[in-house]
Amino acid sequence: MRETLATSSRYPRVLLVIIVLYWLAWAFRPVIFSDWLLENVLQVLGVLILILTHRRFPLSNISYTLIFIFCALHTMGAHYSYSLVPYDLWSRNLLGISVQDGLGWQRNHYDRLVHFSFGFLLSYPIREYFMRIVGAKGFWSYYPSRWT
C-alpha cells in the first residue's frame, strides 16, 4: 500500500508546522492583548505536551487532525476575543449573505461554536487516550467504569 501524507508518520509534524505558522499570523496585533495571552496559555501548553509525548504516546492521525482544527478555531477566537470575531462581515463580503440575519441571531455566537467544537472535536482524541490508559474496549471505551 502506498503511503500518503495523511497516513504517514510525518503528518503530525506537518500539522504542527502549519498550526505554528497560523498561530504566529494570528498573534500579530490581537484585539485585546491580555485576553489573547490568557486564552493561549493552555493551548500552547497542550501543544507542548503533545510534542513531548509524541514518541511515547502517539495518537492517530485522525486525533491530530481534530486537535489541529480545534486549535485553528481557538487561535482565531483568541485573536479577536471570541465575541468580536467578524464572521458575519466575512460572510457578507465573500457570499453576499449575513449569517446573523439568516439565522435570526442578535449576538456573535463564535464562542458557542468553539465551545461546541471543544466537545465535538476533542472527544475522539480523549477517547483514544482513555482506551490506551484504562484498556477499555468496545462499548466500555465510552464509559469510564474505573473512575466511577
C-alpha positions in Angstrom: 0.0 0.0 0.0 1.3 3.4 -0.9 1.8 5.8 2.0 0.2 9.2 1.7 0.8 12.2 3.8 -2.4 11.6 5.8 -1.2 8.0 6.7 2.5 8.8 7.2 4.3 9.5 10.5 5.3 12.9 9.1 1.7 14.0 9.2 1.7 15.3 12.8 4.8 17.3 12.1 3.3 18.9 9.0 0.2 19.8 11.1 2.5 21.2 13.8 4.3 23.4 11.3 1.1 24.7 9.8 -0.5 25.4 13.2 2.6 27.2 14.5 2.7 29.4 11.3 -1.1 30.0 11.6 -0.8 30.8 15.3 2.1 33.3 14.6 0.0 35.0 11.9 -2.9 35.4 14.4 -0.6 36.5 17.2 0.1 39.7 15.3 -1.8 42.6 16.9 -4.6 40.8 18.8 -7.6 42.9 19.6 -7.1 42.7 23.4 -3.5 41.5 24.2 -4.1 40.5 27.8 -7.1 38.3 26.8 -5.1 36.8 23.9 -2.3 35.9 26.2 -4.6 34.3 28.8 -6.5 32.4 26.2 -3.4 31.0 24.6 -1.6 29.7 27.7 -3.5 26.4 27.8 -3.4 25.9 24.1 0.4 26.3 24.0 0.8 24.0 27.0 -1.4 21.4 25.3 0.6 21.5 22.1 3.8 21.3 24.1 2.5 18.2 25.9 1.6 16.6 22.6 5.1 17.3 21.3 6.8 15.9 24.4 4.7 12.8 24.5 4.5 12.1 20.8 7.2 9.3 20.7 6.0 7.6 23.8 2.3 8.1 23.4 1.5 8.8 19.7 -2.1 9.5 18.7 -3.8 8.6 15.5 -3.7 11.0 12.6 -7.4 11.4 12.9 -6.9 12.7 16.5 -4.1 15.0 15.4 -6.3 16.4 12.7 -9.2 17.0 15.1 -6.9 18.7 17.6 -5.5 20.8 14.7 -9.0 22.0 13.7 -9.9 22.9 17.3 -6.6 24.8 17.7 -7.2 26.7 14.5 -10.7 27.8 15.7 -9.4 28.7 19.1 -6.5 30.7 17.7 -8.8 32.8 15.6 -11.2 33.3 18.6 -8.3 34.3 20.9 -7.1 36.9 18.4 -10.5 38.7 18.3 -11.5 37.8 21.8 -14.3 35.4 20.6 -17.3 37.8 20.8 -15.6 40.1 18.3 -14.8 37.6 15.5 -16.2 39.2 12.4 -17.5 36.1 10.7 -20.7 37.9 9.7 -18.7 40.6 7.9 -16.7 37.9 6.2 -19.8 36.0 5.1 -21.3 39.2 3.7 -18.1 40.1 1.8 -17.5 36.6 0.4 -21.0 35.2 -0.1 -23.2 38.3 -0.1 -25.3 37.0 2.8 -25.4 37.6 6.5 -25.2 34.6 8.8 -26.6 36.7 11.7 -29.7 37.8 9.7 -30.2 34.4 8.1 -30.3 32.6 11.5 -32.0 35.5 13.3 -29.2 36.0 15.8 -28.7 39.1 17.8 -25.2 38.4 19.1 -22.0 36.9 17.9 -22.1 33.1 18.5 -18.4 32.3 17.7 -17.8 31.5 21.3 -20.5 28.9 21.3 -19.1 27.4 18.1 -15.7 26.9 19.8 -17.3 25.5 23.0 -19.2 23.0 20.9 -16.1 22.2 18.9 -14.2 21.5 22.2 -16.6 18.7 23.0 -17.1 17.5 19.4 -13.6 17.7 18.0 -11.7 16.6 21.2 -14.0 13.7 22.2 -12.2 11.3 19.8 -8.7 12.1 21.0 -9.8 11.9 24.6 -11.4 8.5 24.0 -8.2 7.4 22.3 -6.3 8.3 25.5 -8.9 6.6 27.6 -8.8 3.4 25.6 -5.0 3.2 26.0 -4.7 4.2 29.6 -7.6 2.2 31.0 -7.6 -0.5 28.4 -11.3 -0.3 27.7 -12.6 -1.9 24.5 -15.8 -1.8 22.5 -18.8 -0.3 24.3 -16.9 0.2 27.5 -14.5 2.6 25.9 -17.3 5.2 26.0 -17.8 4.7 29.7 -15.2 5.5 32.4 -16.0 2.4 34.5 -12.9 2.5 36.7 -13.4 6.2 37.6 -17.0 5.8 38.9 
